[in-house]
Amino acid sequence: MRVLFVTCSTDPTCPWSWAAEPAVRALEARFTGRVAFTYVMGGLAREFRAPVETLAHVLDAGAASGQPVDGRLWLQRPPRSSHPACLAVKAATEQRLDGPMLRALRVALMCRRRSCDTSDGLVDVARDVAGMDVERFAVDLASNATVETFGADVEYVRSAAPEHHGDSGRLPFPSFQLRGDGGEEVGVFDEWQVAPLLDAARRAGAGEPDPPPALDEALARLGPLTAPEVAAVCDLPGPRAPAELWRAAAEWRARAEPVAGGGALWSAA
C-alpha cells in the first residue's frame, strides 16, 4: 500500500488554513489509511495588535471558501496571541491527537467564538477531542518540552523553502509538503483549494484517490463537517451538498449546529 506523508505548516488561528479544511478533509477521506499528517505550528502572531484587521482576513477567507465563520470573536474577545493554541496542538501530539486537537481549535475559533488563549480555555477544547486524556493534556500543555517543540516548529517555518517566504519571513499558511513512498516531493504553498492538493497527492505517488464516501459515512467518520467540506469529501458540487445535508436532517440522519455568521456544522444524528 502506498503511503502519503504530508507536512502541513499552519496555525490554529489562520483563516486561510480554515479555508483549506475542505481540501484537508478530502485528502483524509479519499486516501483512507494511506495518508500520515505531521502538523507544524508556525506561530502566526505572538500578539494580535489589530484584531479588526484579522477579522477582515477571516471574513475574506470565509467568503472565498464558503466556510462558515463567526467574526464576532475578533470584535468582542479576540485572542491575545496564537501561541497558546499552537502549544495546545504540540501538547496533544504526546497522545497522537494533534490532528483532532488542531481541528477542534479551528472550529472553536472560527465557529464557536472561543478565544483559545488561556490554559483553562484550551483544556475545555481538549474535552471535545475523542480519546483525549485531559489531565495528561493539561500537564503536557504546561511542560517545557512542549515549549521547546513549538520553538522548533517556528524555526522550521522560518528556515524552510526560503523562496516562498515573501515579506513575512516564514512559509505562508497553509503550506503542504507531500511525499510518497516512491514519488517526488511536492510542495503546495499558499493554496487552500481542493483540486491542487489532490493533484499534488497524485504527483507525490499516492496513487488514485478512493471513491468518495456516502454522506452518512462521512459525517460519522469525520464530523462535524461544514457544507463545503461535505462537498469536497463526498464530491457533491454546487447546491448538492446543502441539499443532501438538509434531506438527511429531514430524515433525522443529520443535525446542524448553526454558526452565527451563516452556515452550520453538520454531525451524524
Stockholm file with secondary structure:
# STOCKHOLM 1.0

chainA/1-269         MRVLFVTCSTDPTCPWSWAAEPAVRALEARFTGRVAFTYVMGGLAREFRAPVETLAHVLDAGAASGQPVDGRLWLQRPPRSSHPACLAVKAATEQRLDGPMLRALRVALMCRRRSCDTSDGLVDVARDVAGMDVERFAVDLASNATVETFGADVEYVRSAAPEHHGDSGRLPFPSFQLRGDGGEEVGVFDEWQVAPLLDAARRAGAGEPDPPPALDEALARLGPLTAPEVAAVCDLPGPRAPAELWRAAAEWRARAEPVAGGGALWSAA
#=GR chainA/1-269 SS CCCEEEEEEECTTCHHHHHTHHHHHHHHHHTTTSEEEEEEECCSCSSCSCHHHHHHHHHHHHHHHCCCCCTTHHHHSCCSCSHHHHHHHHHHHTTTCHHHHHHHHHHHHHTSCCCCCSHHHHHHHHTTSTTCCHHHHHHHHTCHHHHHHHHHHHHHHHHSCGGGCTTTTSCCSSEEEEEESSSCEEEEESCCCHHHHHHHHHHTTCCSCCCCCCHHHHHHHHCSBCHHHHHHHHTCTTTHHHHHHHHHHHTTSEEEEECTTSCEEEEEC
#=GC SS_cons         CCCEEEEEEECTTCHHHHHTHHHHHHHHHHTTTSEEEEEEECCSCSSCSCHHHHHHHHHHHHHHHCCCCCTTHHHHSCCSCSHHHHHHHHHHHTTTCHHHHHHHHHHHHHTSCCCCCSHHHHHHHHTTSTTCCHHHHHHHHTCHHHHHHHHHHHHHHHHSCGGGCTTTTSCCSSEEEEEESSSCEEEEESCCCHHHHHHHHHHTTCCSCCCCCCHHHHHHHHCSBCHHHHHHHHTCTTTHHHHHHHHHHHTTSEEEEECTTSCEEEEEC
//
